[in-house]
């Protein structure tokens, strides 16, 4: 990193499905505005990879003018991680739950110790404040721990982007809402329950727009949504576009609670139970950042047409 560069320095942790999209759109915005430099923190083995696909991804980052920085948020100690983050003005974490318990608070503590000016934690999901502590999905409590750490201090500015679930996850066979093979749709809680979803590409685009927005967002949660839709509407749309009937079954809160009691470590059951409760998992699209700014996003009907109907 060139410490004499007066442009804002933005470091993104990770370049996976979401991280790459955040990096790509940040780089495009930074190039247009000539106001920032973008860096990607990756594990050394990833930077030096011989894997064809990963090498191609690294090449794409370099073509965008993004410099790679070696680091490992899981293996590095807190002090080592803080020293690594200290030179950057803004840090955006795209390291999700798969990194393991404690990782979100570890990164946050390192950011605060480093005195980073602005931090965007991995909170690209549901409205954790509304859901509260003690939900069926216990990993959500750590997200509230992160918010508590940020709200208890004033040196580091923070920004949370609430996105709902990834749109593709709604159609993952393992999640169980949509079963294309059996032509079934399962409503979590009820057919009127809604869920907010956004594609990673749209999250990347909107995150970049939010970061560069004037006046600047400070110490707040900004809500975005590719779509907010009920399970009944999802079933209707699948039938309309795929041209065949779908059987409909409600997975009630008691049913999902019993399933979770029988298999308490099942992570997917935990997610189903939270979404069935219908609290903090959906918000009106009309009040979101993308809607108020006139930024078009991929809604569920469009996603179905592009990925299932063609």
Secondary structure by P-SEA (a helix, b strand, c coil): cccccccbbbbbccccaaaaaaaaaaaaaaaaaccbbbbbbbcccccccccaaaaaaaaaaaaacbbbbbbbcccccaaaaaaaaccccbbbbccccccccaaaaaaaaaaaaaccccccccccccccccccccccccaaaaaaaaaaaaaacccbbbbbbbbccccccccccccccccccccbbbbcccccbbbbbbcaaaaaaaaaaaaacccccccbbbbbbcccccaaaaaaaaaaaccbbbbbbbbcaaaaaaaaaaccccaaaaaaaaaaaccccccccccccccccccccccaaaaaaacccc
